Amino acid sequence: MTNRTVLAEALIAQTQWANATRAPLAGDASDRRYERLTDQASGHTAVLMDAPPEKCEDVEDFVRIGNYLRSVGLSAPGIYAEDAQYGFLLLEDLGDDLFSRVLAKDPSKERVLYEAATDVLLHLHQAPSLSLTSFDPPLMTELCTLAFTSYAAGILGSYDARALSRFEHRFADVLHRETSGAKVVALRDYHAENLIWLPDRDGLKRVGLLDFQSAVLAHPAYDLVSLLQDIRRKVSPGVEMQMINRYIAASGMDDHDFRTAYSVLGAQRNLRILGVFARLATDFGKPHYVDMIPAVWDHLMRDLDHPALVSIAPLLHEALPSPSPENLNKLRAQ
């Protein structure tokens, strides 16, 4: 047995799941691993999170933010046991009904689920805030540089350093101008594969929340972009527009300003993801992320059509190669 196996068993032995069977669950792009524990006598289940500290994972953020989300009336997993030193949590099992799976089986539920998810954001953005890193223009701009250093360089063999420098200067100005103002808690990866449908619960608690440990303070449009410009599941254009309208109407935010921030933050998010997916393929041996790059690109191109991004759109069109089959194969081959 590996050392982490011994450590996990030591934690589980202190709980009611000491004799439970264990089965792996699908993970994500991080170094975290998950297992489902099933007590054969009662049928009750729990989820073990294995987040190695030596790989820069930190369960303390998950615990703190999860406690906060539950305190404001939302459905983050309860915590049954924890070992923060070695990076283990035993969590409430919210089940397997990810939004993406529910909608694959029954697309007619799309509007109902996305209304519920949008209403969770409206509630969260009115709740007392939490002390978190501020997602400010310098940080957001820095994260976008991966589109040059990992995506463009992965395809072309190098990137245009002068173009990157011009982009950084111009985009930081755009972000400062269009996304300033009061910030709210943003979960950052708020999309159909991190949301679980819990129809037996009431109101906002019908939306189960996962993968929120990297939450930041950001513009209110950020998580709505995550939800509606989903890389893994295409949201119908009608539902996207309806949810933007729903958020603006309920929040009272200025219509023009919010829609502008939505497109600017969409460009920021999609540039970052473009680089992250390329790096996962080229540096971490995960070529399947390349398959999602065309969807990222499509969202990015639509965002860049907004007039607020006129100072960077031509630069990006020239500096970033399109995700043609040939170019994507270059990323897969590394």
Disulfide bonds with the S-S distance in Angstrom:
none
